[in-house]
Amino acid sequence: MDNNGSERALRSGALARNNFYGSGSVWSGELLAMMLTILKTAQMHQVNLRRYLIDYLQACAENGRQAPKDLDRWLPWNYKPKETASGP
């Protein structure tokens, strides 16, 4: 048994953390770990990551720059993209 896939998934975050402002703080490391976990889980559920982030950040903006009240909707396995306006 090995965890090469897990290590490869986290490698980009480990390599980039020195470039992030505040990378020496505990909270930034915890935030990076949470974000990578959410994004990797979304990727495993075949969620379009760009659309997911755009929709989530839009929901935060609509909620007064706070996390949306219904976070269950934003779990990667529950996420349904918003309908986009189609062109003529």
Phi and psi in degrees as GROMACS dihedral restraints (atoms count N, CA, C in turn):
[ dihedral_restraints ]
;  ai    aj    ak    al  type     phi  dphi    fc
    3     4     5     6     1  -140.8    20    10
    4     5     6     7     1   169.4    20    10
    6     7     8     9     1  -124.5    20    10
    7     8     9    10     1    32.3    20    10
    9    10    11    12     1   -56.7    20    10
   10    11    12    13     1   -40.2    20    10
   12    13    14    15     1   -61.4    20    10
   13    14    15    16     1   -42.7    20    10
   15    16    17    18     1   -65.0    20    10
   16    17    18    19     1   -43.8    20    10
   18    19    20    21     1   -65.4    20    10
   19    20    21    22     1   -40.4    20    10
   21    22    23    24     1   -64.6    20    10
   22    23    24    25     1   -37.4    20    10
   24    25    26    27     1   -64.7    20    10
   25    26    27    28     1   -33.8    20    10
   27    28    29    30     1   -89.4    20    10
   28    29    30    31     1   -11.9    20    10
   30    31    32    33     1   -60.1    20    10
   31    32    33    34     1   -42.2    20    10
   33    34    35    36     1   -62.3    20    10
   34    35    36    37     1   -38.8    20    10
   36    37    38    39     1   -66.1    20    10
   37    38    39    40     1   -40.0    20    10
   39    40    41    42     1   -66.9    20    10
   40    41    42    43     1   -38.6    20    10
   42    43    44    45     1   -71.3    20    10
   43    44    45    46     1   -34.4    20    10
   45    46    47    48     1   -85.3    20    10
   46    47    48    49     1   -19.2    20    10
   48    49    50    51     1   -60.0    20    10
   49    50    51    52     1   -27.1    20    10
   51    52    53    54     1   -68.5    20    10
   52    53    54    55     1   -19.9    20    10
   54    55    56    57     1   -88.3    20    10
   55    56    57    58     1   -12.1    20    10
   57    58    59    60     1   -84.6    20    10
   58    59    60    61     1   138.0    20    10
   60    61    62    63     1   -65.6    20    10
   61    62    63    64     1   133.8    20    10
   63    64    65    66     1    79.2    20    10
   64    65    66    67     1    20.0    20    10
   66    67    68    69     1   -67.1    20    10
   67    68    69    70     1   -15.2    20    10
   69    70    71    72     1   -82.5    20    10
   70    71    72    73     1    -6.6    20    10
   72    73    74    75     1   -91.1    20    10
   73    74    75    76     1   155.0    20    10
   75    76    77    78     1   -66.0    20    10
   76    77    78    79     1   -42.9    20    10
   78    79    80    81     1   -62.9    20    10
   79    80    81    82     1   -35.6    20    10
   81    82    83    84     1   -70.3    20    10
   82    83    84    85     1   -35.1    20    10
   84    85    86    87     1   -66.7    20    10
   85    86    87    88     1   -40.3    20    10
   87    88    89    90     1   -66.7    20    10
   88    89    90    91     1   -40.8    20    10
   90    91    92    93     1   -62.3    20    10
   91    92    93    94     1   -44.4    20    10
   93    94    95    96     1   -60.2    20    10
   94    95    96    97     1   -44.1    20    10
   96    97    98    99     1   -62.8    20    10
   97    98    99   100     1   -42.1    20    10
   99   100   101   102     1   -65.2    20    10
  100   101   102   103     1   -44.6    20    10
  102   103   104   105     1   -64.4    20    10
  103   104   105   106     1   -43.9    20    10
  105   106   107   108     1   -64.6    20    10
  106   107   108   109     1   -37.0    20    10
  108   109   110   111     1   -64.2    20    10
  109   110   111   112     1   -47.4    20    10
  111   112   113   114     1   -63.0    20    10
  112   113   114   115     1   -47.0    20    10
  114   115   116   117     1   -67.8    20    10
  115   116   117   118     1   -38.8    20    10
  117   118   119   120     1   -67.8    20    10
  118   119   120   121     1   -39.1    20    10
  120   121   122   123     1   -64.1    20    10
  121   122   123   124     1   -42.3    20    10
  123   124   125   126     1   -62.0    20    10
  124   125   126   127     1   -41.8    20    10
  126   127   128   129     1   -62.7    20    10
  127   128   129   130     1   -39.4    20    10
  129   130   131   132     1   -64.7    20    10
  130   131   132   133     1   -28.0    20    10
  132   133   134   135     1   -93.0    20    10
  133   134   135   136     1    13.8    20    10
  135   136   137   138     1    58.2    20    10
  136   137   138   139     1    40.3    20    10
  138   139   140   141     1   -89.5    20    10
  139   140   141   142     1   138.1    20    10
  141   142   143   144     1   -70.1    20    10
  142   143   144   145     1   108.2    20    10
  144   145   146   147     1   -62.9    20    10
  145   146   147   148     1   -39.7    20    10
  147   148   149   150     1   -62.3    20    10
  148   149   150   151     1   -47.8    20    10
  150   151   152   153     1   -63.7    20    10
  151   152   153   154     1   -40.7    20    10
  153   154   155   156     1   -59.4    20    10
  154   155   156   157     1   -49.4    20    10
  156   157   158   159     1   -66.5    20    10
  157   158   159   160     1   -41.1    20    10
  159   160   161   162     1   -61.5    20    10
  160   161   162   163     1   -47.4    20    10
  162   163   164   165     1   -63.2    20    10
  163   164   165   166     1   -42.6    20    10
  165   166   167   168     1   -65.8    20    10
  166   167   168   169     1   -46.3    20    10
  168   169   170   171     1   -65.7    20    10
  169   170   171   172     1   -34.0    20    10
  171   172   173   174     1   -65.0    20    10
  172   173   174   175     1   -41.4    20    10
  174   175   176   177     1   -63.5    20    10
  175   176   177   178     1   -37.9    20    10
  177   178   179   180     1   -65.0    20    10
  178   179   180   181     1   -43.3    20    10
  180   181   182   183     1   -62.3    20    10
  181   182   183   184     1   -41.1    20    10
  183   184   185   186     1   -69.5    20    10
  184   185   186   187     1   -19.9    20    10
  186   187   188   189     1  -101.3    20    10
  187   188   189   190     1    28.8    20    10
  189   190   191   192     1    68.5    20    10
  190   191   192   193     1    38.8    20    10
  192   193   194   195     1    63.6    20    10
  193   194   195   196     1    28.8    20    10
  195   196   197   198     1  -118.7    20    10
  196   197   198   199     1   160.7    20    10
  198   199   200   201     1   -61.4    20    10
  199   200   201   202     1   143.7    20    10
  201   202   203   204     1   -58.3    20    10
  202   203   204   205     1   149.3    20    10
  204   205   206   207     1   -66.2    20    10
  205   206   207   208     1   -38.0    20    10
  207   208   209   210     1   -96.0    20    10
  208   209   210   211     1    87.1    20    10
  210   211   212   213     1   -76.1    20    10
  211   212   213   214     1   -19.9    20    10
  213   214   215   216     1   -58.6    20    10
  214   215   216   217     1   -34.0    20    10
  216   217   218   219     1   -62.0    20    10
  217   218   219   220     1   -27.2    20    10
  219   220   221   222     1   -95.0    20    10
  220   221   222   223     1     0.4    20    10
  222   223   224   225     1   -65.8    20    10
  223   224   225   226     1   136.2    20    10
  225   226   227   228     1   -53.1    20    10
  226   227   228   229     1   -35.2    20    10
  228   229   230   231     1   -79.3    20    10
  229   230   231   232     1   -11.1    20    10
  231   232   233   234     1  -104.5    20    10
  232   233   234   235     1   -11.8    20    10
  234   235   236   237     1   -64.9    20    10
  235   236   237   238     1   130.7    20    10
  237   238   239   240     1  -125.0    20    10
  238   239   240   241     1   123.1    20    10
  240   241   242   243     1   -60.7    20    10
  241   242   243   244     1   146.8    20    10
  243   244   245   246     1   -67.2    20    10
  244   245   246   247     1   149.2    20    10
  246   247   248   249     1   -71.3    20    10
  247   248   249   250     1   129.5    20    10
  249   250   251   252     1   -95.5    20    10
  250   251   252   253     1   149.1    20    10
  252   253   254   255     1   -67.3    20    10
  253   254   255   256     1   129.7    20    10
  255   256   257   258     1   -90.2    20    10
  256   257   258   259     1   147.6    20    10
  258   259   260   261     1   -75.9    20    10
  259   260   261   262     1   167.6    20    10
